[in-house]
């Protein structure tokens, strides 16, 4: 099967050895995505805006691989403060309210930068007809 990859220019993609998203056949896996742009944290201190930014990044990666948010079957959200769940959930709901993939949200001790509040992974399955 053909292997297609998407890179976003994260400073860690080359040093750690990963891509933002990978498509093999009808499956797409999107790596843990944070609110980073040009190597800098965006929307520090704002859980809703960070989640929204991340979901926009995921959406673009899916588009680059010939897919869309409507093909997402699972998301995983790693958050540093679970008490902010409503803010993360509000952003998630704006993208997935009608799609309703399975989702997980768990609190973690820390992410790679202390200003990062959330990291999101996604899995998508593309119908055979596309």
C-alpha positions in Angstrom: 0.0 0.0 0.0 1.1 3.5 -0.7 2.3 5.5 2.2 1.6 9.3 2.3 2.8 11.7 4.9 2.1 15.2 5.9 4.6 17.5 7.7 3.9 20.8 9.4 7.4 22.1 10.0 7.4 21.4 13.7 11.0 21.6 15.0 10.5 18.1 16.5 9.4 16.3 13.3 13.0 15.9 12.0 14.8 15.5 15.3 12.4 13.0 16.8 11.6 11.4 13.5 7.8 11.6 13.0 5.3 13.2 10.7 2.1 15.1 11.5 -0.1 12.6 9.7 0.3 9.3 7.9 -2.1 7.7 5.4 -1.8 4.0 4.5 -4.7 2.6 2.5 -8.0 3.8 4.0 -6.5 4.7 7.4 -5.1 8.0 8.6 -3.3 8.5 11.9 -2.6 12.0 13.1 0.2 12.4 15.7 -0.3 14.2 18.9 -0.8 17.8 17.9 -0.3 20.9 20.1 -0.8 24.6 19.8 2.6 25.3 18.2 3.2 27.6 15.3 6.7 28.3 13.9 8.2 26.7 17.0 6.3 29.0 19.4 3.3 28.2 21.7 0.1 30.0 20.6 -2.8 31.0 22.8 -0.9 30.4 26.1 -3.2 30.1 29.0 -6.4 29.7 26.8 -7.6 26.1 26.7 -10.4 26.7 24.2 -8.2 28.6 21.7 -5.4 26.0 22.0 -7.9 23.2 21.3 -9.5 25.0 18.4 -6.0 25.8 16.9 -5.0 22.1 17.2 -8.2 20.9 15.6 -7.7 23.3 12.7 -4.2 21.9 12.3 -5.6 18.3 12.3 -8.3 19.3 9.8 -5.6 20.7 7.4 -3.5 17.5 7.7 -6.5 15.4 6.9 -7.3 17.6 3.8 -3.7 17.2 2.7 -4.2 13.5 2.7 -7.5 13.5 0.8 -9.8 13.2 3.8 -11.7 15.4 6.2 -13.0 15.7 9.8 -16.1 13.7 8.8 -13.8 10.6 8.4 -12.5 10.9 12.0 -13.4 7.8 14.1 -11.4 8.6 17.3 -9.8 11.4 19.1 -7.6 11.4 22.2 -7.1 14.5 24.2 -4.3 14.8 26.7 -4.9 17.8 29.0 -2.8 19.3 31.8 -5.8 20.5 33.8 -9.0 18.4 33.6 -11.0 21.1 35.4 -10.9 23.0 32.1 -12.7 20.1 30.3 -15.6 22.2 29.3 -13.3 24.6 27.3 -11.6 21.7 25.5 -14.9 20.0 25.0 -16.5 23.2 23.6 -13.8 23.4 20.8 -14.1 19.6 20.2 -17.8 19.9 19.9 -17.6 22.7 17.3 -15.7 20.4 15.0 -17.4 17.0 15.8 -20.9 17.8 17.1 -22.5 16.1 14.1 -19.7 13.5 13.5 -19.4 12.2 17.1 -16.3 10.1 16.9 -15.3 8.1 20.0 -13.2 10.4 22.2 -11.0 10.2 25.2 -9.8 13.0 27.5 -7.3 12.3 30.2 -5.2 14.5 32.4 -1.5 14.2 32.2 1.2 15.7 34.4 2.9 17.8 31.7 3.4 18.3 27.9 6.6 19.2 26.2 6.3 22.9 27.0 4.6 24.1 30.2 2.5 26.6 28.2 0.9 23.8 26.3 -2.5 22.9 27.9 -3.7 20.2 25.5 -2.4 17.7 22.9 -4.8 15.9 20.5 -4.4 12.7 18.4 -6.9 11.6 15.7 -7.7 8.5 13.7 -9.7 8.6 10.5 -11.0 5.9 8.1 -11.7 6.8 4.6 -14.6 5.1 2.7 -13.3 2.8 0.0 -15.0 4.9 -2.7 -12.7 7.9 -2.1 
